Amino acid sequence: MFLADDLFLMAHDRLSGKLRLPESSLGIGLSSGLLAELMFSGCVVVAQSQLVLGEYPPPEDQLTQALFDQIRSQLLTPQTALTLPGWISSRRRHVTELVADRLERRQLVVRHQYRRLGRLVTRYRAVSPVDVFMREQRLSTFLRNRMELTELDVVVAALAMLISISDDLMELDSEGRDHLEQLIPQLPVPLRELLTATDSAVSASLRGARP
């Protein structure tokens, strides 16, 4: 269920811990990934790009519980609406640290910080680079060979493709990308709306505009 964790690991070099894409793109992807986690659990529903409360409780996870509590508090406030673009825009600058903290609690990454040219640099190194490599290769292998993927897998792969700029996070060949693009339209409408909002936010960020 931890879509955002998988995306975070894919976005960082397995050995050095260096980020492989712009911070703004990662923030957008993680915001979408965290919301997708809430959507898959059924505690948040998206209808016509609006967030509403679902019928089920959030997963037993500190981060998703906190995000759900925030959404519930906002939605229970009179005349307050939450949109997909609004969610992504308001959280994209803060989610990287939140997801990194969860990964540290799960003992999947180790945070390294040092000074370079007067600036604090942070690297997130995978505790088991081999495990991360296998997870990345699973998605790309399934896509290349047109093997069956779950909806969750398709969302992770689609988000990775959308936030990739010059570095393809899954190293897909043309056949794999074509297959992924065929699978995306088969997703439920709310998930497709999430991916569309993510794509728009990434495009706006690359243009130097605020999503």
C-alpha positions, 0 to 999 in steps of 0.5 A: 500500500505504500505507493509513495515509499516505492516512488521515493526509493525509485527517485534516489540512486540506490547506492549514493542516495542522490536524488535523480530528478528535480525536488519539485517533481519528486514533491508532486509525485509523492503528494499524488502517491500519498493521496493514492494510498488514501484512495486505495484504502477507501477512506478518501474518494475523488469525484470530479477532481474533488476530495470527499470522505470515504466509507472506510478508516485509514490504514494503520500508519502514522503518516496516512492517519495524519493526512486523513485527519487533516483532510477530514478536518478541512472537509468538515469545515463549512464551505470548504472544498479540496481539489486534486490540484489544491492538494498537490500544490499545498503539500508538494513542498513538505512531503519528501521529509514526511515520506523519508521519515516513514522509510526510516521508521521502516528501516528501508533508508538511512539519512546522511547529511553533510555540508558542501559549499556552505549548503546542507546536503541530504542523501537517502541511501537504501539499506538494501540496494539489492531489494530496491533494484529488484522492486524496480526491475519487477515493474519494468519486467512486467511491463516489457513482457506485458504481464498482469499488473495490479491497479496499484502497480500501474499507478506507481509506474505511471507516477514514476513516468510522469515525474521522470524528466531526463532520467527514466526511473524504471528504464523502460524501453519503448514497448514497456512505455507503450504497454503502460500507456495502454493500461492507464486508460483502464484505471478507474476514473478517480485514479485517472483524474489523479494522474492527469492532475499530477501531469499538469502539476509537473508541466506547470512546475517545469514552466516555472509556474506555481501548480 
